[in-house]
Amino acid sequence: MYQSFEDLEVWKRACQLAVRLYKALENCRDFGLKDQMQRAAVSIASNIAEGSERHGKDFARFLGISRGSCAELRTQLYIAARVEIISDATRCELVDETKQISKMLYALGKSLKTEH
C-alpha cells in the first residue's frame, strides 16, 4: 500500500507526461488547443492526487476522471499532429504514455474495488 499519492508510480508518470507535454508545446502558437492539452495533462495527475486523499469509492471515481483526461489528451494529440503542431514521433510517444497511464489507472481502480 502507499502512504501518499507521491508514492504512486502512476502519479509520477502522469506528472512527467504533463512536463513532457509542456515542453513539446513550448513554441505552439495555437493557444486554444495548447491550453486544452495542458489542462487535460495536468488534470490526470491532479485527479489522482485529489482522489487519493478521499479514499475508497471516491478515489476510484477520481481515477476514472483521470482516465477520461487521458482519453481527452490522446484525442488532442492526434489532432495536434494532423495540424502539425507536434511531430508524429512526439504524438506516438505521448499517445503511448497516455495508454500506459490509463492501464495503470484502471488496474489501481480495480485493486481498490477488491480491497473494500
Buried (B, 14 or more C-beta within 10 A) or exposed (E): EEEEBEEBEBBBBBBEBBEBBBEBBEEBEEEEBBEBBBBBBBBBBBBBBBBBEEEEEBBBBBBBBBBBBBEBBBBBBEBBBEEEBBEEEBBEBBBEBBEBBBEBBBEBBEEBEEEE
